[in-house]
Amino acid sequence: MLLALDISTSCTGYCIFNENKLVDIGQINLSKHKGLFEKASYVKSRIIEVKKKYGITHVAVEENLQAFRPGLSSAKTLMTLAQFNGVVRWICYEVLSVPVNAINVNSARKSIGLKIDKKNKQKNTKQQVLEWVSNDNPSINWPTKVLKSGPNKGKTRICAEAYDMADAYVIGKSFLIENL
């Protein structure tokens, strides 16, 4: 079984695949936890739960961003994410006793046939990834919320955590195509 992760300090998306079949998909919300160690401790507790429930034989994670790009994440944010990514990868290795494979997000998208249309003004990259995953596996029920105020009050929207879950799915599918 494969555990695929999209690691972030605010929300870590995960998927579990048995061969090519999605068994579980979800997210580890870290927004209420403060500091690197408290967040890591919580992730570790969730990885231990996964170990008890599933016989994980492989782990695939989204590789760290390798370069600073103006207008996106700051250098400080990239460093924090890289540190947390390394800590979570170590936790997976320590708890699950299996190698942890880092996969470049662009290579992952290419290997599964997901083409991002950078000129699409209606849908950003995250929305295009979520749409692709929804088409690939229509049985996924994405987390939603009802808006409580503003011009869209009362409307249901997909939660931001769904994008992390979709990214984990892409990493998992890519690993399966390339390695199993």
PyMOL commands that set and color helices and strands:
alter all, ss='L'
color gray80, all
select helices_A, chain A and resi 35-53+75-96+105-112+125-136+161-179
alter helices_A, ss='H'
color red, helices_A
select strands_A, chain A and resi 2-6+11-18+21-29+58-62+100-103+144-146+156-158
alter strands_A, ss='S'
color yellow, strands_A
deselect
rebuild
show_as cartoon
